[in-house]
């Protein structure tokens, strides 16, 4: 803001047209920042925090094909591991 005042004084108190443009940019940046929502993912290791972020990137088309190929084995391993846990717990429940 102080630099804008210096620019204004340097031009003899006359607006050179840049001030209005700069103010519009600042207003647009402020509105954009107000729309930004930040999310903090907390949890122990292997709880899926990174997977959720990667899924969001994929949904919004910000994930490259190489990233997808890199993630596939980890996602597949996690799915199989959790299915084993579910099957083991279902068996324990059935035996009770």
KOLLUM-173380 format. One record per atom (N, C-alpha, C): residue in three letters; atom name; x, y, z. Coordinates in nm, 4 decimals. Layout:
{"ALA", "CA", {X, Y, Z}}
...
***
This chain:
{"UNK", "N", {0.0826, -0.1181, 0.0000}}
{"UNK", "CA", {0.0000, 0.0000, 0.0000}}
{"UNK", "C", {0.0873, 0.1249, 0.0000}}
{"UNK", "N", {0.1997, 0.1206, 0.0749}}
{"UNK", "CA", {0.2884, 0.2367, 0.0819}}
{"UNK", "C", {0.3502, 0.2642, -0.0547}}
{"UNK", "N", {0.3806, 0.1587, -0.1299}}
{"UNK", "CA", {0.4400, 0.1787, -0.2623}}
{"UNK", "C", {0.3409, 0.2459, -0.3563}}
{"UNK", "N", {0.2124, 0.2179, -0.3411}}
{"UNK", "CA", {0.1112, 0.2828, -0.4242}}
{"UNK", "C", {0.1051, 0.4314, -0.3914}}
{"UNK", "N", {0.1198, 0.4651, -0.2626}}
{"UNK", "CA", {0.1185, 0.6048, -0.2214}}
{"UNK", "C", {0.2397, 0.6782, -0.2798}}
{"UNK", "N", {0.3572, 0.6129, -0.2783}}
{"UNK", "CA", {0.4772, 0.6727, -0.3359}}
{"UNK", "C", {0.4580, 0.6975, -0.4849}}
{"UNK", "N", {0.3988, 0.5986, -0.5543}}
{"UNK", "CA", {0.3726, 0.6129, -0.6972}}
{"UNK", "C", {0.2784, 0.7296, -0.7226}}
{"UNK", "N", {0.1774, 0.7424, -0.6382}}
{"UNK", "CA", {0.0798, 0.8502, -0.6511}}
{"UNK", "C", {0.1477, 0.9870, -0.6331}}
{"UNK", "N", {0.2332, 0.9964, -0.5302}}
{"UNK", "CA", {0.3035, 1.1224, -0.5040}}
{"UNK", "C", {0.4055, 1.1523, -0.6144}}
{"UNK", "N", {0.4708, 1.0484, -0.6653}}
{"UNK", "CA", {0.5710, 1.0643, -0.7708}}
{"UNK", "C", {0.5085, 1.1237, -0.8964}}
{"UNK", "N", {0.3846, 1.0895, -0.9236}}
{"UNK", "CA", {0.3143, 1.1396, -1.0414}}
{"UNK", "C", {0.2448, 1.2727, -1.0141}}
{"UNK", "N", {0.2837, 1.3378, -0.9077}}
{"UNK", "CA", {0.2261, 1.4682, -0.8765}}
{"UNK", "C", {0.0822, 1.4583, -0.8305}}
{"UNK", "N", {0.0455, 1.3470, -0.7686}}
{"UNK", "CA", {-0.0906, 1.3294, -0.7187}}
{"UNK", "C", {-0.1884, 1.2859, -0.8268}}
{"UNK", "N", {-0.1360, 1.2519, -0.9433}}
{"UNK", "CA", {-0.2237, 1.2094, -1.0522}}
{"UNK", "C", {-0.2159, 1.0588, -1.0699}}
{"UNK", "N", {-0.3278, 0.9999, -1.0951}}
{"UNK", "CA", {-0.3344, 0.8561, -1.1201}}
{"UNK", "C", {-0.2910, 0.8301, -1.2636}}
{"UNK", "N", {-0.1918, 0.7415, -1.2814}}
{"UNK", "CA", {-0.1435, 0.7125, -1.4164}}
{"UNK", "C", {-0.2195, 0.5964, -1.4814}}
{"UNK", "N", {-0.3264, 0.5499, -1.4191}}
{"UNK", "CA", {-0.4062, 0.4409, -1.4748}}
{"UNK", "C", {-0.3706, 0.3061, -1.4160}}
{"UNK", "N", {-0.2519, 0.2947, -1.3613}}
{"UNK", "CA", {-0.2095, 0.1673, -1.3031}}
{"UNK", "C", {-0.2744, 0.1417, -1.1680}}
{"UNK", "N", {-0.3039, 0.2471, -1.0959}}
{"UNK", "CA", {-0.3599, 0.2320, -0.9615}}
{"UNK", "C", {-0.4915, 0.1550, -0.9653}}
{"UNK", "N", {-0.5776, 0.1910, -1.0545}}
{"UNK", "CA", {-0.7069, 0.1238, -1.0649}}
{"UNK", "C", {-0.6877, -0.0235, -1.1026}}
{"UNK", "N", {-0.5960, -0.0483, -1.1936}}
{"UNK", "CA", {-0.5680, -0.1855, -1.2367}}
{"UNK", "C", {-0.5120, -0.2678, -1.1206}}
{"UNK", "N", {-0.4197, -0.2092, -1.0463}}
{"UNK", "CA", {-0.3605, -0.2776, -0.9314}}
{"UNK", "C", {-0.4663, -0.3052, -0.8253}}
{"UNK", "N", {-0.5521, -0.2095, -0.7994}}
{"UNK", "CA", {-0.6584, -0.2290, -0.7003}}
{"UNK", "C", {-0.7535, -0.3407, -0.7430}}
{"UNK", "N", {-0.7826, -0.3488, -0.8719}}
{"UNK", "CA", {-0.8689, -0.4566, -0.9215}}
{"UNK", "C", {-0.8011, -0.5918, -0.9021}}
{"UNK", "N", {-0.6710, -0.5984, -0.9297}}
{"UNK", "CA", {-0.5970, -0.7225, -0.9101}}
{"UNK", "C", {-0.5959, -0.7624, -0.7630}}
{"UNK", "N", {-0.5753, -0.6647, -0.6760}}
{"UNK", "CA", {-0.5734, -0.6931, -0.5326}}
{"UNK", "C", {-0.7102, -0.7411, -0.4845}}
{"UNK", "N", {-0.8162, -0.6815, -0.5337}}
{"UNK", "CA", {-0.9512, -0.7220, -0.4960}}
{"UNK", "C", {-0.9797, -0.8634, -0.5453}}
{"UNK", "N", {-0.9395, -0.8937, -0.6687}}
{"UNK", "CA", {-0.9596, -1.0286, -0.7233}}
{"UNK", "C", {-0.8809, -1.1320, -0.6436}}
{"UNK", "N", {-0.7574, -1.0982, -0.6068}}
{"UNK", "CA", {-0.6757, -1.1895, -0.5267}}
{"UNK", "C", {-0.7380, -1.2124, -0.3896}}
{"UNK", "N", {-0.7922, -1.1066, -0.3310}}
{"UNK", "CA", {-0.8568, -1.1184, -0.2000}}
{"UNK", "C", {-0.9804, -1.2087, -0.2088}}
{"UNK", "N", {-1.0621, -1.1896, -0.3119}}
{"UNK", "CA", {-1.1806, -1.2740, -0.3294}}
{"UNK", "C", {-1.1428, -1.4187, -0.3525}}
{"UNK", "N", {-1.0388, -1.4401, -0.4298}}
{"UNK", "CA", {-0.9924, -1.5762, -0.4558}}
{"UNK", "C", {-0.9443, -1.6424, -0.3266}}
{"UNK", "N", {-0.8738, -1.5671, -0.2447}}
{"UNK", "CA", {-0.8249, -1.6195, -0.1178}}
{"UNK", "C", {-0.9413, -1.6522, -0.0238}}
{"UNK", "N", {-1.0468, -1.5714, -0.0264}}
{"UNK", "CA", {-1.1631, -1.5979, 0.0582}}
{"UNK", "C", {-1.2327, -1.7279, 0.0178}}
{"UNK", "N", {-1.2280, -1.7611, -0.1126}}
{"UNK", "CA", {-1.2932, -1.8834, -0.1613}}
{"UNK", "C", {-1.2101, -2.0072, -0.1349}}
{"UNK", "N", {-1.0814, -1.9898, -0.1087}}
{"UNK", "CA", {-0.9926, -2.1031, -0.0848}}
{"UNK", "C", {-1.0226, -2.1631, 0.0517}}
{"UNK", "N", {-1.0447, -2.2931, 0.0507}}
{"UNK", "CA", {-1.0677, -2.3632, 0.1764}}
{"UNK", "C", {-0.9512, -2.4579, 0.1991}}
{"UNK", "N", {-0.8962, -2.4532, 0.3168}}
{"UNK", "CA", {-0.7814, -2.5369, 0.3508}}
{"UNK", "C", {-0.8282, -2.6500, 0.4416}}
{"UNK", "N", {-0.7725, -2.7663, 0.4164}}
{"UNK", "CA", {-0.8091, -2.8844, 0.4942}}
{"UNK", "C", {-0.6821, -2.9426, 0.5549}}
{"UNK", "N", {-0.6873, -2.9752, 0.6823}}
{"UNK", "CA", {-0.5750, -3.0378, 0.7514}}
{"UNK", "C", {-0.6101, -3.1840, 0.7757}}
{"UNK", "N", {-0.5333, -3.2731, 0.7162}}
{"UNK", "CA", {-0.5547, -3.4165, 0.7351}}
{"UNK", "C", {-0.4614, -3.4647, 0.8451}}
{"UNK", "N", {-0.5194, -3.5205, 0.9490}}
{"UNK", "CA", {-0.4424, -3.5766, 1.0592}}
{"UNK", "C", {-0.4706, -3.7259, 1.0678}}
{"UNK", "N", {-0.3715, -3.8016, 1.1067}}
{"UNK", "CA", {-0.3915, -3.9446, 1.1251}}
{"UNK", "C", {-0.2581, -4.0164, 1.1254}}
{"UNK", "N", {-0.2589, -4.1392, 1.1733}}
{"UNK", "CA", {-0.1349, -4.2177, 1.1767}}
{"UNK", "C", {-0.0917, -4.2571, 1.0356}}
{"UNK", "N", {0.0277, -4.3087, 1.0270}}
{"UNK", "CA", {0.0789, -4.3559, 0.8989}}
{"UNK", "C", {-0.0104, -4.4639, 0.8403}}
{"UNK", "N", {-0.0170, -4.4700, 0.7103}}
{"UNK", "CA", {-0.0975, -4.5693, 0.6372}}
{"UNK", "C", {-0.2466, -4.5592, 0.6655}}
{"UNK", "N", {-0.2927, -4.4398, 0.7011}}
{"UNK", "CA", {-0.4366, -4.4240, 0.7253}}
{"UNK", "C", {-0.5094, -4.3676, 0.6037}}
{"UNK", "N", {-0.4350, -4.3331, 0.4964}}
{"UNK", "CA", {-0.4989, -4.2908, 0.3729}}
{"UNK", "C", {-0.5005, -4.1414, 0.3475}}
{"UNK", "N", {-0.4247, -4.0640, 0.4243}}
{"UNK", "CA", {-0.4252, -3.9185, 0.4056}}
{"UNK", "C", {-0.3775, -3.8809, 0.2655}}
{"UNK", "N", {-0.2660, -3.9350, 0.2245}}
{"UNK", "CA", {-0.2108, -3.9034, 0.0925}}
{"UNK", "C", {-0.3004, -3.9567, -0.0173}}
{"UNK", "N", {-0.3597, -4.0721, 0.0039}}
{"UNK", "CA", {-0.4485, -4.1314, -0.0963}}
{"UNK", "C", {-0.5677, -4.0403, -0.1232}}
{"UNK", "N", {-0.6229, -3.9809, -0.0194}}
{"UNK", "CA", {-0.7365, -3.8898, -0.0367}}
{"UNK", "C", {-0.6955, -3.7702, -0.1216}}
{"UNK", "N", {-0.5793, -3.7145, -0.0934}}
{"UNK", "CA", {-0.5312, -3.5994, -0.1705}}
{"UNK", "C", {-0.5107, -3.6385, -0.3162}}
{"UNK", "N", {-0.4521, -3.7549, -0.3388}}
{"UNK", "CA", {-0.4282, -3.8002, -0.4761}}
{"UNK", "C", {-0.5596, -3.8277, -0.5481}}
{"UNK", "N", {-0.6583, -3.8804, -0.4768}}
{"UNK", "CA", {-0.7892, -3.9033, -0.5383}}
{"UNK", "C", {-0.8540, -3.7708, -0.5766}}
{"UNK", "N", {-0.8393, -3.6698, -0.4921}}
{"UNK", "CA", {-0.8951, -3.5381, -0.5238}}
{"UNK", "C", {-0.8273, -3.4794, -0.6469}}
{"UNK", "N", {-0.6963, -3.4977, -0.6556}}
{"UNK", "CA", {-0.6250, -3.4495, -0.7743}}
{"UNK", "C", {-0.6743, -3.5211, -0.8992}}
{"UNK", "N", {-0.6968, -3.6504, -0.8888}}
{"UNK", "CA", {-0.7446, -3.7280, -1.0037}}
{"UNK", "C", {-0.8841, -3.6818, -1.0450}}
{"UNK", "N", {-0.9712, -3.6603, -0.9492}}
{"UNK", "CA", {-1.1076, -3.6162, -0.9782}}
{"UNK", "C", {-1.1062, -3.4822, -1.0510}}
{"UNK", "N", {-1.0155, -3.3952, -1.0104}}
{"UNK", "CA", {-1.0105, -3.2608, -1.0687}}
{"UNK", "C", {-0.9066, -3.2498, -1.1802}}
{"UNK", "N", {-0.8616, -3.3641, -1.2316}}
{"UNK", "CA", {-0.7683, -3.3718, -1.3447}}
{"UNK", "C", {-0.6390, -3.2933, -1.3241}}
{"UNK", "N", {-0.5822, -3.3012, -1.2052}}
{"UNK", "CA", {-0.4538, -3.2360, -1.1809}}
{"UNK", "C", {-0.3448, -3.3388, -1.1536}}
{"UNK", "N", {-0.3712, -3.4652, -1.1840}}
{"UNK", "CA", {-0.2769, -3.5730, -1.1600}}
{"UNK", "C", {-0.2281, -3.6253, -1.2941}}
{"UNK", "N", {-0.0983, -3.6372, -1.3096}}
{"UNK", "CA", {-0.0431, -3.6826, -1.4374}}
{"UNK", "C", {-0.0556, -3.8352, -1.4486}}
{"UNK", "N", {-0.0453, -3.8851, -1.5698}}
{"UNK", "CA", {-0.0532, -4.0292, -1.5937}}
{"UNK", "C", {0.0599, -4.1039, -1.5238}}
{"UNK", "N", {0.1784, -4.0436, -1.5188}}
{"UNK", "CA", {0.2906, -4.1100, -1.4513}}
{"UNK", "C", {0.2650, -4.1206, -1.3007}}
{"UNK", "N", {0.1998, -4.0191, -1.2428}}
{"UNK", "CA", {0.1640, -4.0254, -1.1012}}
{"UNK", "C", {0.0653, -4.1388, -1.0761}}
{"UNK", "N", {-0.0294, -4.1539, -1.1674}}
{"UNK", "CA", {-0.1305, -4.2593, -1.1539}}
{"UNK", "C", {-0.0649, -4.3967, -1.1577}}
{"UNK", "N", {0.0233, -4.4167, -1.2539}}
{"UNK", "CA", {0.0923, -4.5461, -1.2656}}
{"UNK", "C", {0.1786, -4.5734, -1.1436}}
{"UNK", "N", {0.2366, -4.4708, -1.0866}}
{"UNK", "CA", {0.3203, -4.4852, -0.9685}}
{"UNK", "C", {0.2370, -4.5252, -0.8466}}
{"UNK", "N", {0.1146, -4.4758, -0.8369}}
{"UNK", "CA", {0.0292, -4.5021, -0.7203}}
{"UNK", "C", {-0.0420, -4.6369, -0.7255}}
{"UNK", "N", {-0.0662, -4.6898, -0.8436}}
{"UNK", "CA", {-0.1472, -4.8105, -0.8574}}
{"UNK", "C", {-0.1067, -4.9238, -0.7639}}
{"UNK", "N", {0.0205, -4.9621, -0.7596}}
{"UNK", "CA", {0.0566, -5.0747, -0.6722}}
{"UNK", "C", {0.0258, -5.0498, -0.5252}}
{"UNK", "N", {0.0479, -4.9271, -0.4789}}
{"UNK", "CA", {0.0214, -4.8951, -0.3384}}
{"UNK", "C", {-0.1280, -4.9029, -0.3074}}
{"UNK", "N", {-0.2084, -4.8525, -0.3976}}
{"UNK", "CA", {-0.3536, -4.8557, -0.3772}}
{"UNK", "C", {-0.4038, -4.9996, -0.3806}}
{"UNK", "N", {-0.3549, -5.0781, -0.4766}}
{"UNK", "CA", {-0.3969, -5.2175, -0.4874}}
{"UNK", "C", {-0.3564, -5.2962, -0.3634}}
{"UNK", "N", {-0.2331, -5.2744, -0.3150}}
{"UNK", "CA", {-0.1880, -5.3430, -0.1934}}
{"UNK", "C", {-0.2736, -5.3047, -0.0735}}
{"UNK", "N", {-0.3082, -5.1784, -0.0633}}
{"UNK", "CA", {-0.3919, -5.1335, 0.0485}}
{"UNK", "C", {-0.5303, -5.1956, 0.0417}}
{"UNK", "N", {-0.5874, -5.2019, -0.0771}}
{"UNK", "CA", {-0.7197, -5.2615, -0.0935}}
{"UNK", "C", {-0.7179, -5.4074, -0.0504}}
{"UNK", "N", {-0.6171, -5.4819, -0.0971}}
{"UNK", "CA", {-0.6077, -5.6239, -0.0615}}
{"UNK", "C", {-0.5880, -5.6395, 0.0894}}
{"UNK", "N", {-0.5021, -5.5580, 0.1487}}
{"UNK", "CA", {-0.4762, -5.5677, 0.2930}}
{"UNK", "C", {-0.6034, -5.5406, 0.3732}}
{"UNK", "N", {-0.6796, -5.4369, 0.3343}}
{"UNK", "CA", {-0.8022, -5.4045, 0.4078}}
{"UNK", "C", {-0.9107, -5.5090, 0.3849}}
{"UNK", "N", {-0.9142, -5.5681, 0.2667}}
{"UNK", "CA", {-1.0112, -5.6758, 0.2421}}
{"UNK", "C", {-0.9790, -5.7971, 0.3299}}
{"UNK", "N", {-0.8501, -5.8263, 0.3483}}
{"UNK", "CA", {-0.8101, -5.9371, 0.4358}}
{"UNK", "C", {-0.8539, -5.9097, 0.5789}}
{"UNK", "N", {-0.8355, -5.7847, 0.6229}}
{"UNK", "CA", {-0.8781, -5.7483, 0.7582}}
{"UNK", "C", {-1.0287, -5.7655, 0.7722}}
{"UNK", "N", {-1.1059, -5.7179, 0.6740}}
{"UNK", "CA", {-1.2514, -5.7316, 0.6785}}
{"UNK", "C", {-1.2946, -5.8773, 0.6796}}
{"UNK", "N", {-1.2305, -5.9599, 0.5985}}
{"UNK", "CA", {-1.2649, -6.1027, 0.5951}}
{"UNK", "C", {-1.2324, -6.1697, 0.7276}}
{"UNK", "N", {-1.1169, -6.1379, 0.7850}}
{"UNK", "CA", {-1.0773, -6.1957, 0.9130}}
{"UNK", "C", {-1.1753, -6.1544, 1.0228}}
{"UNK", "N", {-1.2143, -6.0275, 1.0242}}
{"UNK", "CA", {-1.3086, -5.9810, 1.1258}}
{"UNK", "C", {-1.4472, -6.0399, 1.1033}}
{"UNK", "N", {-1.4894, -6.0559, 0.9801}}
{"UNK", "CA", {-1.6203, -6.1179, 0.9521}}
{"UNK", "C", {-1.6198, -6.2620, 1.0002}}
{"UNK", "N", {-1.5099, -6.3304, 0.9786}}
{"UNK", "CA", {-1.4987, -6.4702, 1.0257}}
{"UNK", "C", {-1.5061, -6.4765, 1.1775}}
{"UNK", "N", {-1.4375, -6.3843, 1.2457}}
{"UNK", "CA", {-1.4403, -6.3815, 1.3933}}
{"UNK", "C", {-1.5825, -6.3542, 1.4432}}
{"UNK", "N", {-1.6527, -6.2637, 1.3792}}
{"UNK", "CA", {-1.7898, -6.2306, 1.4189}}
{"UNK", "C", {-1.8811, -6.3517, 1.3960}}
{"UNK", "N", {-1.8621, -6.4214, 1.2880}}
{"UNK", "CA", {-1.9453, -6.5381, 1.2553}}
{"UNK", "C", {-1.9223, -6.6505, 1.3551}}
{"UNK", "N", {-1.8007, -6.6629, 1.4081}}
{"UNK", "CA", {-1.7687, -6.7696, 1.5016}}
{"UNK", "C", {-1.8237, -6.7426, 1.6414}}
{"UNK", "N", {-1.8623, -6.6202, 1.6707}}
{"UNK", "CA", {-1.9136, -6.5865, 1.8049}}
{"UNK", "C", {-2.0544, -6.6278, 1.8224}}
***
